Amino acid sequence: MVYRKVRALLVVLFSAALVAAGFQHAALSAPAPGDVGTQDVDKGELLRVGGSSYPRLVRLENSGEANGRVLSSMTTYRDNAGFAVIFESRDDGKTFQPLSEIRDPAGEDTKGMCCSTLYELPQQVGDMPAGTLLWAGSAGIGSDEDERRTSIRVWRSDDHGKTWSYLSDLVQAPVGPGVWEPEFTVSEQGDLVAFYSDDSDPKHDQKLVQVRSSDGRNWTDVKDMLKNDEFTVRPGMSGVRKLPDGTYLMVYEVCNYDPVHTCTVWIRESSDGWDWGDPYDLGTEIVSDTGGQPLGTPTIALAPGPNPNGRLLLGYQMLGGDNGGWAPGNGKTVMVNDNPEDLDGPWKEVPSPVQLSYNQGSSCRNFSPTLLATEDGESMIHVTTDFEHYIGGPCEAFYGVGPIDGGTAAAKSEPRPMDTRIGR
């Protein structure tokens, strides 16, 4: 399995593509309206020019007069440096404008950054009041797996994303292995909890790890959150949301477990955000009510709904058929669960606001998309990535807004053959 190398090379290939395409000195700016160069994006607008990966969306809810603003973060690469760009929308996702950058020294001099997350504190943690924004990403990923030394770096903003300051190193990996894809929540006890994918355990090709902090600076109580006795099985890429009743939900991928699908998507729950049960229990696998199998890079969002706990929105990279191959909604769907208390669903496929005509796996196409409900709860904002012009060209972020109740996205039919030459 070469998934670790595929992800580790994401920034390297990404930066090389930017240089080849002449984007190494691209300015941080919004694209011209309708300036979409790709043939694979059937639906969606280009969010920015300059290369993007791991998009994330947050609506400010604890920030006083700034409440309602939507922020989007992405990692990018320019002038031999990996860093974050932050965009802002004040019209509920209809348009985005550049807001700030996070230039971390740990990503400079070709060391690179990737795999980032964005989070607004719902309550005070240490000296950080509710409304403080946190951004974290993997730094120092490098191109040489034998020499790199990765870390997860945490930054904070006290002015709604306009400026940022370094806060802490969440984890520092030994030379060689990587630590990836941080995710935050605040536990019932009031601690800031972080989850990340870890390649450093010689007994596991990858596992999910958790750690917590009372102030965002000092991280303690590291423990395994999810792992498998089979070395090659790789749980990772967690996404966490807290329901109105206090239940915490986590989605994640598990790669090399299913003999038919490479990376299936699973979900589990916690009553306090820290104790997630037996780390060897993989949880509940997500399958749509038509047999569609979400595959890889899951993210989750919460939207209002008839249920007091709202409804769940699930983004993912690909949609497989229940017996293999590609489901009809591949590249054109997300999933909705109107009953979050029932992790088995039903999960229904609905049309995604951004839609790709070709989606058979890569480190760019539909990789780690992000969703956010609009303020009225009727629609969703969607940001995902695709090659703008050609495979190996710049990987760009595209966005769109569409209804949550979109009906059935695609009727169940015989799956199409899966192209195994491109995958994770």
C-alpha positions as a Markdown table, in Angstrom:
| # | Residue | x | y | z |
|---|---|---|---|---|
| 1 | Met | 0.0 | 0.0 | 0.0 |
| 2 | Val | 1.5 | 3.3 | -1.1 |
| 3 | Tyr | -1.1 | 5.6 | 0.5 |
| 4 | Arg | 1.4 | 7.1 | 3.0 |
| 5 | Lys | 3.7 | 8.1 | 0.2 |
| 6 | Val | 0.8 | 9.5 | -1.9 |
| 7 | Arg | -0.2 | 11.8 | 0.9 |
| 8 | Ala | 3.4 | 12.7 | 1.9 |
| 9 | Leu | 4.0 | 13.7 | -1.7 |
| 10 | Leu | 0.9 | 15.8 | -2.0 |
| 11 | Val | 2.6 | 19.1 | -1.3 |
| 12 | Val | 5.7 | 18.1 | -3.3 |
| 13 | Leu | 3.7 | 17.2 | -6.4 |
| 14 | Phe | 1.4 | 20.1 | -5.8 |
| 15 | Ser | 4.2 | 22.6 | -5.6 |
| 16 | Ala | 5.9 | 21.2 | -8.7 |
| 17 | Ala | 2.6 | 21.6 | -10.6 |
| 18 | Leu | 2.3 | 25.2 | -9.5 |
| 19 | Val | 5.8 | 26.0 | -10.6 |
| 20 | Ala | 5.2 | 24.3 | -14.0 |
| 21 | Ala | 2.0 | 26.2 | -14.4 |
| 22 | Gly | 3.6 | 29.6 | -13.6 |
| 23 | Phe | 1.8 | 30.0 | -10.2 |
| 24 | Gln | 4.9 | 30.3 | -8.0 |
| 25 | His | 4.4 | 34.0 | -7.7 |
| 26 | Ala | 0.6 | 34.0 | -7.8 |
| 27 | Ala | -1.0 | 36.7 | -5.8 |
| 28 | Leu | -3.5 | 36.0 | -3.0 |
| 29 | Ser | -6.7 | 37.2 | -4.8 |
| 30 | Ala | -10.2 | 36.2 | -5.7 |
| 31 | Pro | -10.7 | 34.8 | -9.2 |
| 32 | Ala | -12.6 | 36.5 | -11.9 |
| 33 | Pro | -16.3 | 35.5 | -11.9 |
| 34 | Gly | -16.9 | 32.4 | -14.0 |
| 35 | Asp | -13.1 | 31.9 | -14.6 |
| 36 | Val | -13.2 | 28.1 | -14.5 |
| 37 | Gly | -10.6 | 26.3 | -16.6 |
| 38 | Thr | -11.2 | 22.7 | -15.8 |
| 39 | Gln | -13.3 | 20.3 | -17.9 |
| 40 | Asp | -13.9 | 18.0 | -15.0 |
| 41 | Val | -16.0 | 20.4 | -12.8 |
| 42 | Asp | -19.5 | 20.2 | -14.2 |
| 43 | Lys | -20.9 | 22.5 | -11.5 |
| 44 | Gly | -19.1 | 24.9 | -9.2 |
| 45 | Glu | -17.1 | 28.1 | -9.1 |
| 46 | Leu | -13.3 | 28.6 | -8.8 |
| 47 | Leu | -12.7 | 29.9 | -5.3 |
| 48 | Arg | -9.1 | 31.2 | -5.6 |
| 49 | Val | -6.1 | 31.0 | -8.0 |
| 50 | Gly | -2.8 | 29.7 | -6.7 |
| 51 | Gly | -3.3 | 26.1 | -5.7 |
| 52 | Ser | -5.3 | 24.7 | -2.8 |
| 53 | Ser | -5.7 | 21.5 | -0.7 |
| 54 | Tyr | -7.6 | 20.4 | 2.4 |
| 55 | Pro | -10.3 | 23.1 | 2.3 |
| 56 | Arg | -12.2 | 23.7 | 5.5 |
| 57 | Leu | -15.3 | 25.8 | 6.4 |
| 58 | Val | -16.3 | 27.4 | 9.7 |
| 59 | Arg | -19.2 | 29.7 | 10.4 |
| 60 | Leu | -18.5 | 32.1 | 13.3 |
| 61 | Glu | -21.0 | 31.5 | 16.1 |
| 62 | Asn | -19.3 | 32.8 | 19.2 |
| 63 | Ser | -17.7 | 36.0 | 17.8 |
| 64 | Gly | -20.1 | 38.8 | 18.7 |
| 65 | Glu | -20.8 | 41.2 | 15.8 |
| 66 | Ala | -18.8 | 38.9 | 13.5 |
| 67 | Asn | -21.3 | 36.0 | 13.9 |
| 68 | Gly | -22.6 | 34.6 | 10.7 |
| 69 | Arg | -19.4 | 35.2 | 8.7 |
| 70 | Val | -18.1 | 32.1 | 6.9 |
| 71 | Leu | -14.4 | 31.4 | 6.8 |
| 72 | Ser | -12.6 | 29.0 | 4.6 |
| 73 | Ser | -9.0 | 27.8 | 5.0 |
| 74 | Met | -6.8 | 26.0 | 2.5 |
| 75 | Thr | -3.1 | 25.0 | 2.4 |
| 76 | Thr | -1.1 | 26.2 | -0.6 |
| 77 | Tyr | 2.5 | 26.4 | -1.8 |
| 78 | Arg | 4.4 | 29.4 | -3.1 |
| 79 | Asp | 8.0 | 30.6 | -3.1 |
| 80 | Asn | 9.2 | 27.2 | -1.8 |
| 81 | Ala | 6.9 | 27.5 | 1.3 |
| 82 | Gly | 3.8 | 25.7 | 2.4 |
| 83 | Phe | 1.3 | 27.9 | 4.2 |
| 84 | Ala | -2.4 | 28.6 | 4.8 |
| 85 | Val | -4.7 | 31.0 | 3.1 |
| 86 | Ile | -7.9 | 32.2 | 4.8 |
| 87 | Phe | -10.9 | 33.4 | 2.8 |
| 88 | Glu | -14.1 | 35.1 | 4.1 |
| 89 | Ser | -17.7 | 35.2 | 3.0 |
| 90 | Arg | -20.2 | 37.7 | 4.3 |
| 91 | Asp | -23.0 | 36.5 | 2.0 |
| 92 | Asp | -23.5 | 33.0 | 3.3 |
| 93 | Gly | -21.1 | 31.3 | 0.9 |
| 94 | Lys | -22.2 | 33.0 | -2.3 |
| 95 | Thr | -18.8 | 34.8 | -2.7 |
| 96 | Phe | -15.4 | 34.6 | -1.0 |
| 97 | Gln | -12.7 | 37.2 | -0.5 |
| 98 | Pro | -9.1 | 36.8 | 0.7 |
| 99 | Leu | -8.7 | 37.6 | 4.4 |
| 100 | Ser | -5.3 | 36.5 | 5.6 |
| 101 | Glu | -2.4 | 34.1 | 5.4 |
| 102 | Ile | -0.6 | 31.9 | 8.0 |
| 103 | Arg | 3.1 | 31.9 | 7.2 |
| 104 | Asp | 4.6 | 29.3 | 9.5 |
| 105 | Pro | 8.4 | 29.1 | 9.4 |
| 106 | Ala | 8.1 | 25.3 | 9.8 |
| 107 | Gly | 6.7 | 25.2 | 6.3 |
| 108 | Glu | 9.3 | 27.3 | 4.6 |
| 109 | Asp | 12.5 | 26.3 | 2.7 |
| 110 | Thr | 10.6 | 23.5 | 0.8 |
| 111 | Lys | 9.6 | 21.8 | 4.1 |
| 112 | Gly | 5.9 | 22.3 | 3.2 |
| 113 | Met | 2.6 | 22.1 | 5.0 |
| 114 | Cys | -0.6 | 20.1 | 4.4 |
| 115 | Cys | -3.6 | 18.4 | 6.0 |
| 116 | Ser | -4.9 | 21.4 | 7.9 |
| 117 | Thr | -8.1 | 22.1 | 10.0 |
| 118 | Leu | -10.0 | 25.3 | 11.1 |
| 119 | Tyr | -12.0 | 25.5 | 14.4 |
| 120 | Glu | -13.8 | 28.1 | 16.4 |
| 121 | Leu | -13.8 | 27.6 | 20.2 |
| 122 | Pro | -17.3 | 27.3 | 21.5 |
| 123 | Gln | -16.2 | 28.2 | 25.0 |
| 124 | Gln | -13.2 | 29.5 | 26.9 |
| 125 | Val | -10.1 | 27.2 | 27.1 |
| 126 | Gly | -7.2 | 28.6 | 29.2 |
| 127 | Asp | -6.8 | 32.3 | 28.2 |
| 128 | Met | -8.6 | 31.8 | 24.9 |
| 129 | Pro | -12.2 | 33.0 | 25.0 |
| 130 | Ala | -15.1 | 31.6 | 23.1 |
| 131 | Gly | -14.8 | 32.7 | 19.5 |
| 132 | Thr | -11.0 | 32.2 | 19.3 |
| 133 | Leu | -10.1 | 30.7 | 16.0 |
| 134 | Leu | -7.6 | 27.8 | 15.8 |
| 135 | Trp | -5.8 | 26.6 | 12.7 |
| 136 | Ala | -3.5 | 23.5 | 12.7 |
| 137 | Gly | -1.6 | 21.7 | 10.0 |
| 138 | Ser | 1.1 | 19.2 | 9.4 |
| 139 | Ala | 4.5 | 20.9 | 8.8 |
| 140 | Gly | 7.9 | 19.7 | 7.5 |
| 141 | Ile | 6.3 | 16.9 | 5.5 |
| 142 | Gly | 9.2 | 17.1 | 3.0 |
| 143 | Ser | 9.9 | 14.8 | 0.0 |
| 144 | Asp | 12.3 | 12.4 | 1.6 |
| 145 | Glu | 10.4 | 10.0 | 3.9 |
| 146 | Asp | 13.7 | 8.8 | 5.5 |
| 147 | Glu | 14.8 | 12.3 | 6.6 |
| 148 | Arg | 11.7 | 14.4 | 7.2 |
| 149 | Arg | 10.5 | 15.3 | 10.6 |
| 150 | Thr | 6.9 | 16.3 | 10.8 |
| 151 | Ser | 5.0 | 18.2 | 13.4 |
| 152 | Ile | 1.5 | 19.5 | 13.8 |
| 153 | Arg | 1.5 | 23.3 | 14.4 |
| 154 | Val | -1.3 | 25.2 | 16.1 |
| 155 | Trp | -2.0 | 28.9 | 15.4 |
| 156 | Arg | -4.7 | 31.2 | 17.0 |
| 157 | Ser | -6.6 | 34.3 | 15.9 |
| 158 | Asp | -8.2 | 36.7 | 18.3 |
| 159 | Asp | -9.7 | 39.0 | 15.6 |
| 160 | His | -11.9 | 36.6 | 13.5 |
| 161 | Gly | -9.2 | 35.4 | 11.2 |
| 162 | Lys | -7.5 | 38.7 | 10.3 |
| 163 | Thr | -4.2 | 38.0 | 12.1 |
| 164 | Trp | -2.7 | 34.9 | 13.5 |
| 165 | Ser | 0.0 | 34.0 | 16.1 |
| 166 | Tyr | 1.8 | 30.7 | 16.8 |
| 167 | Leu | 0.3 | 28.8 | 19.8 |
| 168 | Ser | 2.0 | 25.4 | 20.1 |
| 169 | Asp | 3.3 | 22.2 | 18.6 |
| 170 | Leu | 0.6 | 19.6 | 19.1 |
| 171 | Val | 2.9 | 16.7 | 18.4 |
| 172 | Gln | 6.4 | 16.2 | 17.0 |
| 173 | Ala | 7.0 | 13.0 | 15.1 |
| 174 | Pro | 10.4 | 11.2 | 15.0 |
| 175 | Val | 12.5 | 11.3 | 11.9 |
| 176 | Gly | 10.7 | 9.4 | 9.1 |
| 177 | Pro | 7.1 | 8.8 | 10.0 |
| 178 | Gly | 4.4 | 11.4 | 9.7 |
| 179 | Val | 1.6 | 13.0 | 11.8 |
| 180 | Trp | -1.3 | 14.2 | 9.8 |
| 181 | Glu | -4.8 | 15.7 | 9.6 |
| 182 | Pro | -5.5 | 17.3 | 13.0 |
| 183 | Glu | -9.1 | 17.8 | 14.2 |
| 184 | Phe | -10.3 | 19.7 | 17.3 |
| 185 | Thr | -13.2 | 19.5 | 19.7 |
| 186 | Val | -13.8 | 20.7 | 23.3 |
| 187 | Ser | -14.7 | 17.9 | 25.6 |
| 188 | Glu | -17.4 | 17.9 | 28.2 |
| 189 | Gln | -14.7 | 18.4 | 30.8 |
| 190 | Gly | -13.7 | 21.7 | 29.1 |
| 191 | Asp | -10.4 | 20.5 | 27.6 |
| 192 | Leu | -9.3 | 21.2 | 24.0 |
| 193 | Val | -9.0 | 17.7 | 22.4 |
| 194 | Ala | -7.1 | 17.0 | 19.3 |
| 195 | Phe | -7.1 | 13.9 | 17.1 |
| 196 | Tyr | -4.6 | 13.1 | 14.4 |
| 197 | Ser | -3.4 | 10.3 | 12.1 |
| 198 | Asp | 0.0 | 8.8 | 13.2 |
| 199 | Asp | 2.4 | 6.7 | 11.2 |
| 200 | Ser | 5.0 | 6.3 | 13.9 |
| 201 | Asp | 4.0 | 3.1 | 15.7 |
| 202 | Pro | 6.0 | 0.2 | 14.3 |
| 203 | Lys | 3.0 | -2.1 | 15.1 |
| 204 | His | 0.6 | -0.2 | 12.9 |
| 205 | Asp | 1.0 | 1.4 | 9.4 |
| 206 | Gln | -1.3 | 4.1 | 10.7 |
| 207 | Lys | -3.6 | 4.7 | 13.7 |
| 208 | Leu | -5.7 | 7.5 | 15.1 |
| 209 | Val | -4.3 | 9.2 | 18.2 |
| 210 | Gln | -5.9 | 11.7 | 20.6 |
| 211 | Val | -4.4 | 14.2 | 23.0 |
| 212 | Arg | -5.8 | 17.0 | 25.2 |
| 213 | Ser | -4.9 | 20.4 | 26.6 |
| 214 | Ser | -6.3 | 22.8 | 29.2 |
| 215 | Asp | -4.7 | 25.8 | 27.6 |
| 216 | Gly | -3.9 | 25.0 | 23.9 |
| 217 | Arg | -0.2 | 25.1 | 24.7 |
| 218 | Asn | 0.6 | 22.1 | 26.8 |
| 219 | Trp | -0.6 | 18.7 | 25.4 |
| 220 | Thr | -1.0 | 15.7 | 27.6 |
| 221 | Asp | -2.6 | 12.2 | 28.0 |
| 222 | Val | -1.7 | 11.0 | 24.5 |
| 223 | Lys | -3.5 | 7.7 | 23.8 |
| 224 | Asp | -4.6 | 5.5 | 20.9 |
| 225 | Met | -8.1 | 6.3 | 19.7 |
| 226 | Leu | -8.5 | 3.8 | 16.9 |
| 227 | Lys | -6.2 | 1.0 | 15.6 |
| 228 | Asn | -6.3 | -2.5 | 14.1 |
| 229 | Asp | -4.3 | -5.7 | 14.7 |
| 230 | Glu | -3.7 | -6.0 | 11.0 |
| 231 | Phe | -0.6 | -3.9 | 10.3 |
| 232 | Thr | -1.7 | -2.6 | 6.9 |
| 233 | Val | -5.2 | -1.4 | 8.1 |
| 234 | Arg | -5.1 | 2.4 | 8.3 |
| 235 | Pro | -7.7 | 4.3 | 10.2 |
| 236 | Gly | -7.4 | 8.1 | 9.9 |
| 237 | Met | -8.7 | 11.5 | 8.7 |
| 238 | Ser | -11.1 | 12.1 | 11.6 |
| 239 | Gly | -13.9 | 14.7 | 11.6 |
| 240 | Val | -15.8 | 15.5 | 14.8 |
| 241 | Arg | -19.0 | 17.4 | 15.6 |
| 242 | Lys | -21.0 | 17.8 | 18.8 |
| 243 | Leu | -24.8 | 17.4 | 18.7 |
| 244 | Pro | -27.1 | 19.7 | 20.5 |
| 245 | Asp | -27.8 | 16.9 | 23.1 |
| 246 | Gly | -24.1 | 16.8 | 24.0 |
| 247 | Thr | -23.2 | 13.6 | 22.0 |
| 248 | Tyr | -20.0 | 13.7 | 20.0 |
| 249 | Leu | -19.8 | 12.1 | 16.6 |
| 250 | Met | -16.6 | 11.2 | 14.6 |
| 251 | Val | -16.3 | 10.1 | 11.0 |
| 252 | Tyr | -13.0 | 8.6 | 9.7 |
| 253 | Glu | -11.7 | 6.4 | 6.9 |
| 254 | Val | -10.4 | 2.9 | 7.3 |
| 255 | Cys | -8.1 | 1.9 | 4.5 |
| 256 | Asn | -7.1 | -1.7 | 3.5 |
| 257 | Tyr | -9.8 | -3.3 | 5.6 |
| 258 | Asp | -12.6 | -4.0 | 3.1 |
| 259 | Pro | -11.4 | -6.5 | 0.4 |
| 260 | Val | -13.6 | -4.7 | -2.2 |
| 261 | His | -13.2 | -1.0 | -1.4 |
| 262 | Thr | -9.8 | 0.6 | -0.6 |
| 263 | Cys | -10.9 | 3.2 | 2.1 |
| 264 | Thr | -14.3 | 2.9 | 3.6 |
| 265 | Val | -16.0 | 5.5 | 5.8 |
| 266 | Trp | -17.0 | 4.8 | 9.4 |
| 267 | Ile | -18.7 | 6.6 | 12.3 |
| 268 | Arg | -18.7 | 6.4 | 16.1 |
| 269 | Glu | -19.9 | 8.3 | 19.1 |
| 270 | Ser | -18.7 | 9.6 | 22.5 |
| 271 | Ser | -20.7 | 10.9 | 25.4 |
| 272 | Asp | -17.9 | 13.3 | 26.5 |
| 273 | Gly | -15.6 | 13.9 | 23.6 |
| 274 | Trp | -12.7 | 12.2 | 25.2 |
| 275 | Asp | -13.7 | 8.5 | 25.8 |
| 276 | Trp | -14.4 | 6.9 | 22.5 |
| 277 | Gly | -14.5 | 3.3 | 23.7 |
| 278 | Asp | -12.4 | 0.3 | 22.6 |
| 279 | Pro | -9.7 | 1.5 | 20.2 |
| 280 | Tyr | -10.0 | -1.9 | 18.4 |
| 281 | Asp | -13.7 | -1.4 | 17.7 |
| 282 | Leu | -13.9 | 0.1 | 14.2 |
| 283 | Gly | -17.4 | 1.5 | 14.8 |
| 284 | Thr | -20.3 | 1.7 | 12.3 |
| 285 | Glu | -19.7 | 1.6 | 8.6 |
| 286 | Ile | -21.6 | 4.1 | 6.5 |
| 287 | Val | -23.5 | 2.9 | 3.5 |
| 288 | Ser | -26.3 | 4.9 | 1.7 |
| 289 | Asp | -29.9 | 3.6 | 1.5 |
| 290 | Thr | -29.2 | 2.7 | -2.2 |
| 291 | Gly | -26.1 | 0.8 | -1.5 |
| 292 | Gly | -23.6 | 3.6 | -2.3 |
| 293 | Gln | -20.3 | 3.2 | -0.4 |
| 294 | Pro | -18.6 | 6.5 | 0.5 |
| 295 | Leu | -14.9 | 6.1 | 0.0 |
| 296 | Gly | -12.1 | 8.1 | 1.6 |
| 297 | Thr | -11.4 | 11.5 | 3.1 |
| 298 | Pro | -14.6 | 12.0 | 5.0 |
| 299 | Thr | -15.7 | 15.2 | 6.7 |
| 300 | Ile | -18.9 | 15.9 | 8.6 |
| 301 | Ala | -21.1 | 18.9 | 9.3 |
| 302 | Leu | -24.3 | 19.6 | 11.3 |
| 303 | Ala | -27.4 | 21.3 | 9.9 |
| 304 | Pro | -30.7 | 22.2 | 11.5 |
| 305 | Gly | -33.5 | 19.7 | 10.8 |
| 306 | Pro | -36.8 | 18.4 | 12.1 |
| 307 | Asn | -34.9 | 16.3 | 14.6 |
| 308 | Pro | -33.8 | 18.2 | 17.8 |
| 309 | Asn | -30.3 | 17.1 | 17.0 |
| 310 | Gly | -30.5 | 18.4 | 13.5 |
| 311 | Arg | -29.1 | 16.4 | 10.5 |
| 312 | Leu | -25.7 | 15.2 | 9.5 |
| 313 | Leu | -24.0 | 16.2 | 6.2 |
| 314 | Leu | -21.2 | 13.8 | 5.1 |
| 315 | Gly | -18.6 | 14.7 | 2.5 |
| 316 | Tyr | -16.2 | 12.1 | 1.0 |
| 317 | Gln | -13.9 | 11.7 | -2.0 |
| 318 | Met | -15.6 | 8.9 | -4.0 |
| 319 | Leu | -18.8 | 6.8 | -4.1 |
| 320 | Gly | -18.4 | 3.1 | -4.8 |
| 321 | Gly | -21.0 | 0.6 | -5.6 |
| 322 | Asp | -21.9 | -1.9 | -2.8 |
| 323 | Asn | -20.3 | -4.7 | -4.8 |
| 324 | Gly | -17.4 | -2.7 | -6.2 |
| 325 | Gly | -17.0 | -0.3 | -9.1 |
| 326 | Trp | -18.3 | 3.2 | -9.1 |
| 327 | Ala | -21.8 | 4.1 | -8.0 |
| 328 | Pro | -23.8 | 6.5 | -10.3 |
| 329 | Gly | -23.4 | 9.4 | -7.9 |
| 330 | Asn | -19.6 | 9.3 | -7.8 |
| 331 | Gly | -18.3 | 12.8 | -7.8 |
| 332 | Lys | -21.7 | 14.3 | -7.7 |
| 333 | Thr | -23.1 | 13.5 | -4.3 |
| 334 | Val | -22.9 | 14.0 | -0.5 |
| 335 | Met | -24.9 | 12.2 | 2.1 |
| 336 | Val | -27.5 | 13.3 | 4.6 |
| 337 | Asn | -28.7 | 11.6 | 7.8 |
| 338 | Asp | -31.9 | 13.1 | 9.2 |
| 339 | Asn | -31.6 | 11.0 | 12.4 |
| 340 | Pro | -28.2 | 11.5 | 14.0 |
| 341 | Glu | -29.0 | 9.2 | 16.9 |
| 342 | Asp | -29.1 | 6.3 | 14.5 |
| 343 | Leu | -25.6 | 5.9 | 13.1 |
| 344 | Asp | -26.8 | 3.3 | 10.7 |
| 345 | Gly | -28.9 | 5.9 | 8.9 |
| 346 | Pro | -30.7 | 5.9 | 6.7 |
| 347 | Trp | -28.0 | 7.8 | 4.9 |
| 348 | Lys | -29.4 | 9.2 | 1.6 |
| 349 | Glu | -27.4 | 10.5 | -1.3 |
| 350 | Val | -28.2 | 14.0 | -2.4 |
| 351 | Pro | -26.7 | 16.1 | -5.2 |
| 352 | Ser | -23.5 | 18.0 | -4.2 |
| 353 | Pro | -23.2 | 21.7 | -4.9 |
| 354 | Val | -19.9 | 21.1 | -6.7 |
| 355 | Gln | -19.9 | 18.2 | -9.1 |
| 356 | Leu | -17.1 | 16.5 | -11.0 |
| 357 | Ser | -17.5 | 14.5 | -14.2 |
| 358 | Tyr | -14.4 | 12.4 | -13.6 |
| 359 | Asn | -13.6 | 11.2 | -10.1 |
| 360 | Gln | -11.5 | 8.0 | -9.7 |
| 361 | Gly | -9.1 | 8.9 | -7.0 |
| 362 | Ser | -6.0 | 11.2 | -6.8 |
| 363 | Ser | -4.3 | 13.4 | -4.3 |
| 364 | Cys | -6.4 | 16.3 | -5.7 |
| 365 | Arg | -9.8 | 15.3 | -7.1 |
| 366 | Asn | -12.5 | 15.8 | -4.5 |
| 367 | Phe | -9.8 | 15.1 | -1.8 |
| 368 | Ser | -11.1 | 16.0 | 1.7 |
| 369 | Pro | -14.0 | 18.2 | 0.7 |
| 370 | Thr | -15.8 | 20.4 | 3.3 |
| 371 | Leu | -19.5 | 21.2 | 3.9 |
| 372 | Leu | -21.3 | 23.8 | 6.0 |
| 373 | Ala | -25.1 | 24.5 | 6.4 |
| 374 | Thr | -26.3 | 27.9 | 5.3 |
| 375 | Glu | -27.8 | 30.1 | 8.0 |
| 376 | Asp | -31.4 | 29.1 | 7.2 |
| 377 | Gly | -30.4 | 25.4 | 7.3 |
| 378 | Glu | -32.0 | 24.7 | 4.0 |
| 379 | Ser | -28.9 | 24.6 | 1.9 |
| 380 | Met | -25.2 | 23.7 | 2.2 |
| 381 | Ile | -22.0 | 25.4 | 1.2 |
| 382 | His | -19.5 | 22.9 | -0.4 |
| 383 | Val | -15.8 | 23.4 | -1.2 |
| 384 | Thr | -13.7 | 20.7 | -2.8 |
| 385 | Thr | -10.7 | 20.5 | -5.1 |
| 386 | Asp | -9.9 | 19.4 | -8.6 |
| 387 | Phe | -7.1 | 19.9 | -11.2 |
| 388 | Glu | -7.8 | 23.1 | -13.0 |
| 389 | His | -6.5 | 22.2 | -16.4 |
| 390 | Tyr | -4.9 | 18.7 | -16.5 |
| 391 | Ile | -3.7 | 15.9 | -14.3 |
| 392 | Gly | -0.6 | 17.1 | -12.7 |
| 393 | Gly | -1.6 | 20.7 | -13.2 |
| 394 | Pro | -2.5 | 23.0 | -10.3 |
| 395 | Cys | -5.0 | 21.6 | -7.8 |
| 396 | Glu | -7.6 | 24.3 | -7.2 |
| 397 | Ala | -10.6 | 24.8 | -4.8 |
| 398 | Phe | -14.1 | 25.1 | -6.2 |
| 399 | Tyr | -17.2 | 26.0 | -4.3 |
| 400 | Gly | -21.0 | 26.0 | -4.6 |
| 401 | Val | -24.2 | 26.3 | -2.6 |
| 402 | Gly | -27.1 | 23.9 | -3.1 |
| 403 | Pro | -30.2 | 22.6 | -1.3 |
| 404 | Ile | -29.8 | 19.9 | 1.4 |
| 405 | Asp | -33.1 | 18.3 | 0.4 |
| 406 | Gly | -32.0 | 17.6 | -3.1 |
| 407 | Gly | -33.9 | 14.4 | -3.6 |
| 408 | Thr | -32.3 | 11.2 | -4.7 |
| 409 | Ala | -29.0 | 12.0 | -6.5 |
| 410 | Ala | -28.8 | 8.9 | -8.6 |
| 411 | Ala | -30.9 | 5.8 | -8.9 |
| 412 | Lys | -29.2 | 2.5 | -8.0 |
| 413 | Ser | -27.8 | 0.7 | -11.1 |
| 414 | Glu | -25.1 | -1.7 | -12.0 |
| 415 | Pro | -21.7 | -0.3 | -10.9 |
| 416 | Arg | -19.2 | 0.8 | -13.5 |
| 417 | Pro | -15.7 | -0.8 | -13.5 |
| 418 | Met | -13.3 | 0.8 | -11.1 |
| 419 | Asp | -10.0 | 2.2 | -12.6 |
| 420 | Thr | -7.5 | 0.8 | -10.2 |
| 421 | Arg | -4.6 | 2.6 | -11.8 |
| 422 | Ile | -5.4 | 5.8 | -10.0 |
| 423 | Gly | -6.2 | 5.5 | -6.3 |
| 424 | Arg | -5.2 | 6.0 | -2.7 |
